[in-house]
Amino acid sequence: MRLDLILAAAALCLATTSCAPAESRTAHNIEEATIGVAQCDDYLARISACISQLPPDRRAALTAQARETFATWKQAAAHPQHRQTLPQSCTVSQALAREELAPLGCTL
């Protein structure tokens, strides 16, 4: 399974069909990104650590995908109705990313 499919699945878990990614200054620094939901913050920290250990040619795409995920989750966290779905969405995303990134040496 490709990471872009994983991230798409995570977005579907949010059930937010009308949400566009939010702009955020911290979305540019995934290693400093926080959502305020433990499962999401854990995922972002782990994915950031994974990205930092990858060869440079693999980092750009994964960083862009992580930024998009962060922006989507950050926007969802701002809405009480969507925020309650984030723990499950982030947990599912981490489980899927664990499988996808294991061959690259990442342990999520």
C-alpha positions in Angstrom: 0.0 0.0 0.0 1.4 3.4 -0.9 1.6 6.2 1.7 -0.6 8.5 -0.3 -3.3 5.9 -0.1 -2.7 5.6 3.7 -3.1 9.3 4.1 -6.2 9.3 1.9 -7.7 6.6 4.1 -6.9 8.8 7.2 -8.7 11.7 5.6 -11.7 9.4 4.9 -11.8 8.4 8.6 -12.4 12.1 9.4 -15.6 12.1 7.4 -15.0 15.7 6.5 -15.9 15.9 2.9 -16.1 19.7 2.7 -12.9 20.5 4.6 -10.0 22.0 2.8 -6.5 21.9 4.3 -5.8 24.7 6.7 -2.9 27.0 6.3 -0.5 26.8 9.3 2.9 28.1 10.0 3.8 24.9 11.8 2.7 22.8 8.9 6.1 23.6 7.4 7.9 22.0 10.3 6.4 18.6 10.9 8.8 17.9 13.7 7.2 20.7 15.6 3.7 20.1 14.5 1.0 19.5 17.1 -2.7 18.9 16.8 -3.6 18.7 20.5 -4.8 15.1 20.2 -2.3 12.6 21.7 -2.7 10.0 18.9 -2.1 12.5 16.2 0.8 14.2 17.9 2.4 10.8 18.5 1.9 9.9 14.8 3.4 13.2 13.6 6.4 12.9 15.9 7.0 9.3 14.7 6.6 10.1 11.0 9.0 13.1 11.4 11.6 10.8 13.0 11.1 8.4 10.2 11.5 11.0 7.5 14.6 12.4 9.0 16.4 9.0 8.7 15.4 8.4 5.1 17.7 9.2 2.1 17.1 12.8 0.8 15.4 11.6 -2.4 12.7 9.9 -0.4 12.1 12.8 2.1 10.4 15.4 -0.1 7.3 13.4 -1.0 6.8 12.0 2.5 7.3 15.5 4.0 4.7 17.0 1.6 2.2 14.2 2.5 2.8 14.7 6.2 2.2 18.4 5.9 -1.0 17.8 4.1 -2.1 15.4 6.8 -1.2 17.8 9.5 -3.1 20.6 7.8 -6.2 18.4 7.5 -6.0 17.2 11.1 -5.4 20.7 12.4 -8.5 21.9 10.7 -10.5 19.0 11.9 -9.3 19.6 15.5 -10.8 23.1 15.3 -14.3 21.6 14.9 -15.7 19.7 17.9 -17.7 17.4 15.7 -14.6 16.4 13.7 -12.2 16.5 16.6 -13.8 13.5 18.2 -13.0 11.3 15.2 -9.3 12.2 15.3 -8.0 9.7 17.8 -9.3 6.8 15.7 -8.2 8.4 12.4 -4.7 9.0 13.7 -4.4 5.5 15.2 -5.5 4.0 11.9 -3.0 6.2 10.0 -0.2 5.1 12.2 -1.0 1.4 11.8 -1.1 1.7 8.1 2.0 3.8 7.9 3.8 1.3 10.1 3.2 -1.4 7.5 4.1 0.9 4.6 7.3 2.3 6.0 8.7 -0.8 7.7 10.6 -1.8 4.5 12.4 1.6 4.7 13.6 0.9 8.2 11.0 3.0 10.0 9.4 1.8 13.2 6.3 3.7 14.0 
